[in-house]
Amino acid sequence: MIPFLLRRVVQSIPTLLLASVLIFFVIQLAPGDFLTPARLNPNISPEQLENLSRNFGLDRSIPEQYLRWMGNMFRGDFGLSFQYQQPVLDVVWPRIKNSLWLVLLSTLLFYAIAIPVGVYGAVRQNSLGDKFINVVLYFLLGFPSFFLALIIIYFILLARDATGLDIPIGGMTSNNYEQLSSLGRVWDIVKHLIIPAVVLAISDAAGLTRVIRGQMLEVMRSDYVRTARAKGVNERSVIWKHTFRNGILPIVANIGGLLPAAISGAGFMEVVFAYPGVTPMLLTAINTQDLYLIAGFTVITTILLVIGNAISDLLLAVVDPRVKVA
């Protein structure tokens, strides 16, 4: 295992260097820069623009900016955010923590929904329940998660008007959050998380459920499954130990993407629910061309993707003894 991890570390170095080059130079392809709106402002003098350009390092050539940025990254400095005038890590970390709570909760609900429903669909193939689930899944697959969220928000607003219940549908905390006790603060955050997490989990589970069902059906037709049943192995062991364990191999192979996804936010779900996560921050950074914020965060997710793929290979070796990592 140690040689495998060392080999992965060595292989990841050129990958990360190439990724950093692509990230930095692709961002630079956009016309203008962070100071473009300031240059269009007649109230800002050329001397002020020159000072700002020098302070931000925008007066240097693109290769010089990249080399300076890379040199700082080797020291753990991902650059200075133009918009916030703070180090990138100081800007990104609070948003990552907020997104992490939402993504982790939705991921737990995601697997809690997808795995049992997918297994049920395979074991009870073409039953009334399986057909009903397939109709619902096809319906959900046709809806983007943010559009489904808007529909659910509409019905929640109707329920609030009809019942008077205070169901939170936006933000991460209530207005009186600072006055709450420690337990009250935790409960307040959970109340704000549960609806977007459930919507995101249901929307994403539609695709994985179909994958699990198809993999299970394929494995259930295998000779070793029929042999296990012929030997008198109880049905629960056949389903979960023999069929499910082999059916989830493609899913385990894709677990590496969960690590960067955990800090990358919940996409437009955060925008719909006005959640202070990573996605609104990145959209603002793209709009203002906050170079080092975009590049620094993308490099962080790339590093986590490399680590996640290594973890995925290790888990695949645990699930499937035929896979060797040494």
C-alpha positions in Angstrom: 0.0 0.0 0.0 2.8 2.4 0.9 4.5 2.0 -2.6 1.2 2.6 -4.2 0.6 5.8 -2.3 4.2 7.0 -3.0 3.7 6.3 -6.7 0.5 8.3 -6.6 2.2 11.2 -5.0 4.9 11.2 -7.7 2.3 10.9 -10.5 0.2 13.7 -9.0 3.0 16.3 -9.3 3.0 16.7 -13.1 -0.8 16.4 -13.0 -1.2 19.3 -10.6 1.4 21.4 -12.4 -0.4 21.0 -15.7 -3.7 21.6 -14.1 -2.4 24.8 -12.5 -1.2 26.0 -15.9 -4.5 25.3 -17.6 -6.5 26.9 -14.8 -4.5 30.1 -14.6 -4.2 30.7 -18.4 -7.8 29.7 -19.2 -9.0 32.3 -16.7 -6.8 34.9 -18.3 -8.5 34.3 -21.7 -11.5 36.2 -20.5 -11.4 39.8 -21.9 -10.4 42.5 -19.4 -9.5 42.0 -15.7 -10.6 43.0 -12.2 -9.7 46.6 -12.9 -11.7 47.0 -16.1 -14.7 48.5 -14.4 -12.4 51.0 -12.6 -10.8 52.0 -15.9 -14.2 52.9 -17.2 -14.8 55.1 -14.2 -13.8 58.7 -15.0 -13.5 59.5 -11.2 -10.5 57.2 -10.9 -7.3 58.8 -12.0 -4.6 57.0 -14.1 -2.2 57.3 -11.2 -4.7 55.4 -9.0 -5.2 52.8 -11.6 -1.5 52.3 -12.0 -1.1 51.9 -8.2 -3.9 49.4 -8.1 -2.5 47.5 -11.0 0.9 47.4 -9.3 -0.6 46.3 -5.9 -2.6 43.5 -7.6 0.3 42.4 -9.7 -1.7 43.0 -12.9 1.1 45.2 -14.3 3.2 42.1 -14.9 3.0 39.7 -17.9 0.8 36.6 -17.6 3.8 34.2 -17.3 5.3 36.4 -14.5 2.0 36.4 -12.7 1.8 32.6 -12.9 5.3 32.0 -11.7 4.8 34.4 -8.8 1.5 32.7 -8.0 3.0 29.3 -8.1 6.0 30.3 -5.9 3.5 31.6 -3.3 1.5 28.4 -3.5 4.5 26.3 -2.6 4.6 28.3 0.6 0.9 27.7 1.3 -0.3 31.1 0.0 -2.9 30.8 -2.7 -2.9 34.5 -3.5 -4.8 37.6 -2.5 -8.5 38.0 -3.4 -8.9 41.2 -5.3 -12.5 41.7 -4.3 -12.1 40.9 -0.6 -8.6 42.1 -0.1 -7.9 39.0 2.0 -5.9 35.8 1.4 -7.8 33.3 -0.7 -7.8 30.7 2.1 -9.3 33.2 4.5 -12.1 34.0 2.1 -12.8 30.4 0.9 -12.6 28.5 4.2 -15.8 29.9 5.9 -17.8 29.3 2.7 -16.3 25.7 2.4 -17.5 25.0 6.0 -21.0 26.2 5.2 -21.2 24.1 2.0 -19.6 21.1 3.7 -22.6 20.8 6.1 -25.1 20.9 3.3 -23.2 18.6 1.0 -22.5 16.0 3.8 -26.1 15.9 4.9 -27.4 15.6 1.3 -24.8 12.9 0.6 -25.9 10.8 3.6 -29.6 11.2 2.5 -28.5 10.5 -1.1 -27.1 7.1 -0.3 -29.8 6.3 2.3 -32.4 6.8 -0.5 -30.6 5.4 -3.6 -29.2 2.2 -2.2 -32.4 0.7 -0.7 -34.5 1.8 -3.6 -32.1 0.5 -6.1 -31.8 -2.9 -4.4 -35.6 -3.1 -4.1 -36.0 -2.4 -7.8 -33.6 -5.2 -8.7 -35.0 -7.8 -6.2 -38.7 -6.9 -7.1 -38.1 -6.4 -10.8 -41.3 -5.5 -12.8 -43.4 -5.5 -9.6 -46.0 -2.8 -9.1 -43.7 -1.0 -6.6 -40.7 -1.2 -9.1 -42.8 0.2 -11.9 -44.1 3.1 -9.7 -40.5 3.9 -8.6 -39.3 3.9 -12.2 -42.0 6.4 -13.2 -41.0 8.7 -10.3 -37.3 8.3 -11.1 -37.8 9.2 -14.8 -39.9 12.2 -13.7 -37.1 13.4 -11.4 -34.4 12.8 -14.0 -36.1 15.2 -16.3 -36.1 18.0 -13.7 -32.9 20.0 -12.9 -32.4 20.2 -9.2 -32.8 23.9 -9.0 -36.2 23.8 -10.8 -37.4 21.1 -8.5 -36.3 23.3 -5.6 -38.4 26.2 -6.9 -41.4 23.9 -7.1 -40.9 22.7 -3.5 -40.4 26.3 -2.3 -43.7 27.2 -3.9 -45.6 24.5 -2.1 -43.8 25.3 1.2 -45.0 28.9 0.9 -48.5 27.7 0.4 -48.2 25.5 3.5 -46.8 28.4 5.5 -49.7 30.6 4.5 -52.2 27.8 5.3 -50.8 26.6 8.6 -48.8 29.6 9.9 -45.7 27.3 10.5 -42.4 29.0 10.3 -40.6 26.7 7.8 -37.2 28.2 6.9 -36.5 28.1 3.2 -33.6 30.5 2.8 -30.2 31.2 4.3 -28.3 29.2 6.9 -29.5 30.8 10.2 -32.4 32.8 11.6 -32.2 36.5 12.5 -32.1 35.6 16.2 -29.3 33.1 15.8 -26.9 35.0 18.1 -29.5 35.0 20.9 -29.9 31.2 20.8 -28.3 28.7 23.1 -25.6 26.3 21.7 -28.2 23.5 21.2 -30.6 26.1 19.8 -28.0 27.2 17.2 -27.4 23.6 16.1 -31.1 23.0 15.7 -31.5 26.3 13.8 -28.9 25.4 11.3 -30.4 21.9 10.9 -33.8 23.4 10.1 -32.3 25.5 7.4 -30.3 22.6 6.0 -32.9 19.9 5.9 -35.0 21.1 3.0 -32.2 21.9 0.5 -30.4 18.7 1.5 -33.5 16.6 0.9 -34.2 18.2 -2.4 -30.6 17.8 -3.6 -30.5 14.2 -2.3 -33.8 13.2 -4.0 -32.8 14.8 -7.3 -29.3 13.2 -7.4 -30.6 9.8 -6.1 -32.7 9.3 -9.2 -29.7 8.6 -11.4 -27.8 6.5 -8.9 -30.8 4.4 -8.1 -31.1 3.4 -11.8 -27.4 2.5 -11.9 -27.6 0.3 -8.7 -30.7 -1.4 -10.1 -29.0 -2.2 -13.4 -25.8 -3.4 -11.8 -27.7 -5.6 -9.4 -29.8 -7.1 -12.1 -26.6 -7.9 -14.1 -24.9 -9.5 -11.1 -28.0 -11.5 -10.1 -27.8 -13.4 -13.4 -24.2 -14.5 -12.7 -23.3 -18.1 -12.2 -21.9 -17.6 -8.7 -25.2 -16.1 -7.5 -27.1 -19.1 -8.8 -24.5 -21.4 -7.2 -24.9 -19.6 -3.9 -28.7 -20.1 -4.0 -28.3 -23.8 -5.0 -26.0 -24.3 -2.0 -28.8 -23.1 0.3 -27.3 -19.6 1.2 -30.1 -17.5 2.7 -31.5 -14.8 0.4 -30.3 -11.9 2.5 -26.7 -13.1 2.2 -27.2 -13.6 -1.5 -28.5 -10.1 -2.0 -26.2 -8.1 0.2 -23.0 -10.2 0.4 -22.8 -11.6 -3.1 -24.9 -9.4 -5.3 -24.7 -6.0 -3.8 -21.0 -6.1 -3.0 -20.1 -6.8 -6.6 -22.8 -4.6 -8.0 -21.4 -1.4 -6.3 -17.9 -1.7 -7.8 -18.5 1.0 -10.4 -20.0 3.2 -7.7 -17.0 2.7 -5.4 -14.7 3.5 -8.3 -16.4 7.0 -8.6 -16.1 7.8 -4.9 -13.0 9.8 -5.6 -15.2 12.6 -6.9 -17.0 13.0 -3.5 -14.0 14.6 -1.8 -13.8 17.7 -4.1 -17.5 17.7 -4.4 -17.8 18.0 -0.6 -16.2 21.4 -0.7 -17.4 22.6 -4.1 -20.9 23.4 -2.8 -24.3 22.3 -3.9 -24.4 24.2 -7.1 -27.4 26.4 -8.0 -29.2 24.9 -5.0 -27.2 27.3 -2.8 -28.3 30.2 -5.1 -32.0 29.1 -5.0 -32.0 28.9 -1.2 -29.8 31.9 -0.7 -27.4 29.7 1.2 -24.0 31.3 2.0 -21.9 28.5 0.4 -19.2 28.2 -2.2 -21.3 28.6 -5.4 -22.5 32.2 -4.8 -18.9 33.2 -3.9 -17.6 31.7 -7.1 -20.3 33.3 -9.3 -19.4 36.7 -7.8 -15.7 36.0 -8.3 -16.2 35.0 -12.0 -18.3 38.2 -12.5 -15.6 40.4 -11.0 -12.7 38.4 -12.5 -11.2 37.8 -9.1 -8.3 35.8 -10.6 -6.6 34.4 -7.6 -9.8 33.4 -5.8 -11.0 31.4 -8.8 -7.6 29.9 -9.5 -6.8 29.1 -5.8 -10.1 27.4 -5.2 -9.9 25.4 -8.4 -6.4 24.2 -7.5 -7.7 23.1 -4.0 -10.4 21.0 -5.6 -7.9 19.5 -8.0 -5.7 18.4 -5.1 -8.7 16.9 -3.4 -9.7 15.1 -6.6 -6.2 13.5 -6.8 -6.5 12.4 -3.1 -10.0 11.2 -3.6 -9.0 9.0 -6.5 -6.3 7.4 -4.4 -8.8 6.7 -1.7 -11.2 5.3 -4.2 -8.6 2.9 -5.5 -7.9 1.7 -1.9 -11.6 1.2 -1.2 -12.0 -0.7 -4.5 -9.3 -3.1 -3.3 -11.1 -3.6 -0.1 -14.5 -4.3 -1.8 -13.0 -6.4 -4.6 -10.1 -8.7 -3.6 -9.2 -9.2 -7.2 -7.9 -5.6 -7.3 -4.4 -5.1 -6.0 -3.0 -1.7 -5.2 0.6 -2.8 -4.4 
